[in-house]
Amino acid sequence: MSSIPNGVPIPDGPGSVSGAPNLPAGFAALANDLYFGNAHCADPKEFCIDESLNQTQAVYAVAQGFYGNDWTDTQDVIDTAISGNLFFNPQYGALAAFSSIGNSSYNAGNVSNKTLG
């Protein structure tokens, strides 16, 4: 079992991602070059996927190590790396959002002042 930079273990698995069975064998290298702009991990200060990982492990490394479990952005990495549209139709670029993960602390109360009579 491998691990990503923050130490989270990456489960061993088949070489394909559910919903994206045609990821190329060199997916990590493609993502490093085309999405992260760090071909062959040339800049050690920038995020880099270990190119020895299989496709499943590489996608998990992006989701956990770079995006903090944000799978929408991870899908964008996959689309960019393969230069295709497995997840997003090109027309959806106009519907971009800042993130698909949100945190809030919501507290609510309800007070009623009824007079019985």
C-alpha positions as CSV (number, residue, x, y, z in Angstrom):
1,M,0.0,0.0,0.0
2,S,1.4,3.4,-1.0
3,S,0.7,6.8,0.6
4,I,0.3,10.3,-0.5
5,P,2.3,13.3,0.8
6,N,0.1,13.9,3.9
7,G,0.5,10.2,4.8
8,V,-3.0,9.0,4.0
9,P,-2.7,5.4,2.7
10,I,-3.7,4.7,-0.9
11,P,-5.6,1.4,-1.3
12,D,-4.2,-0.9,-3.9
13,G,-6.8,-1.5,-6.6
14,P,-7.4,-2.3,-10.3
15,G,-5.9,0.0,-12.9
16,S,-9.1,1.8,-13.7
17,V,-11.4,4.2,-12.0
18,S,-15.1,3.5,-11.6
19,G,-16.9,5.5,-14.3
20,A,-13.6,6.1,-16.2
21,P,-12.3,2.7,-17.3
22,N,-10.3,4.0,-20.2
23,L,-7.7,6.1,-18.3
24,P,-4.3,5.7,-19.9
25,A,-1.6,3.8,-18.1
26,G,0.5,7.0,-17.8
27,F,-2.3,9.0,-16.2
28,A,-0.1,10.3,-13.4
29,A,2.5,11.7,-15.9
30,L,-0.3,13.2,-18.0
31,A,-1.9,14.9,-15.0
32,N,1.5,16.2,-13.8
33,D,2.3,17.7,-17.2
34,L,-1.1,18.9,-18.6
35,Y,-2.9,19.9,-15.4
36,F,-0.4,20.7,-12.7
37,G,2.3,21.9,-15.1
38,N,5.0,19.9,-13.4
39,A,6.2,17.4,-16.0
40,H,8.2,14.5,-14.5
41,C,8.0,16.2,-11.1
42,A,10.7,18.6,-12.2
43,D,9.7,21.2,-9.5
44,P,9.8,19.5,-6.0
45,K,8.0,22.5,-4.5
46,E,4.9,21.9,-6.6
47,F,2.3,19.2,-6.2
48,C,3.3,16.0,-8.1
49,I,1.6,12.6,-8.4
50,D,4.0,9.7,-7.9
51,E,4.2,8.4,-11.5
52,S,4.7,4.8,-10.3
53,L,1.1,4.7,-9.0
54,N,-1.5,3.0,-11.1
55,Q,-4.6,4.9,-12.4
56,T,-6.7,4.3,-9.3
57,Q,-4.0,5.3,-6.9
58,A,-3.1,8.4,-8.9
59,V,-6.7,9.6,-8.9
60,Y,-7.0,9.0,-5.2
61,A,-3.7,10.8,-4.6
62,V,-5.1,13.9,-6.4
63,A,-8.4,13.8,-4.5
64,Q,-6.9,13.4,-1.1
65,G,-3.5,15.0,-1.5
66,F,-4.3,18.1,-3.5
67,Y,-8.0,18.8,-3.3
68,G,-8.9,17.6,0.2
69,N,-11.5,15.1,-0.9
70,D,-13.1,17.4,-3.5
71,W,-14.1,14.9,-6.2
72,T,-15.5,17.5,-8.6
73,D,-12.1,19.1,-9.1
74,T,-10.6,15.7,-9.3
75,Q,-12.9,14.9,-12.2
76,D,-11.6,18.1,-13.9
77,V,-8.0,16.8,-13.5
78,I,-9.0,13.6,-15.2
79,D,-10.7,15.4,-18.1
80,T,-7.7,17.7,-18.6
81,A,-5.2,14.9,-18.4
82,I,-6.9,12.8,-21.0
83,S,-7.8,15.9,-23.1
84,G,-11.4,14.7,-23.2
85,N,-14.7,15.0,-21.5
86,L,-15.5,12.0,-19.4
87,F,-17.3,14.0,-16.8
88,F,-18.0,17.6,-17.9
89,N,-19.5,18.7,-21.2
90,P,-17.5,21.7,-22.5
91,Q,-20.7,23.8,-22.3
92,Y,-20.7,23.6,-18.5
93,G,-17.7,25.9,-18.2
94,A,-20.2,28.7,-17.7
95,L,-21.5,27.0,-14.6
96,A,-18.2,27.0,-12.7
97,A,-18.3,27.2,-8.9
98,F,-15.6,28.0,-6.4
99,S,-15.8,24.5,-4.7
100,S,-18.1,21.6,-4.2
101,I,-17.2,21.3,-0.6
102,G,-18.7,23.6,2.0
103,N,-18.5,23.9,5.8
104,S,-20.8,25.7,8.0
105,S,-21.9,26.0,11.6
106,Y,-25.6,26.5,11.5
107,N,-27.5,26.9,14.8
108,A,-31.2,27.7,14.8
109,G,-34.0,28.1,17.3
110,N,-37.7,28.7,17.2
111,V,-39.5,30.7,19.9
112,S,-43.2,31.0,20.1
113,N,-45.1,33.4,22.4
114,K,-48.7,32.2,22.4
115,T,-51.4,33.1,24.9
116,L,-53.8,30.4,25.6
117,G,-57.2,31.7,26.4
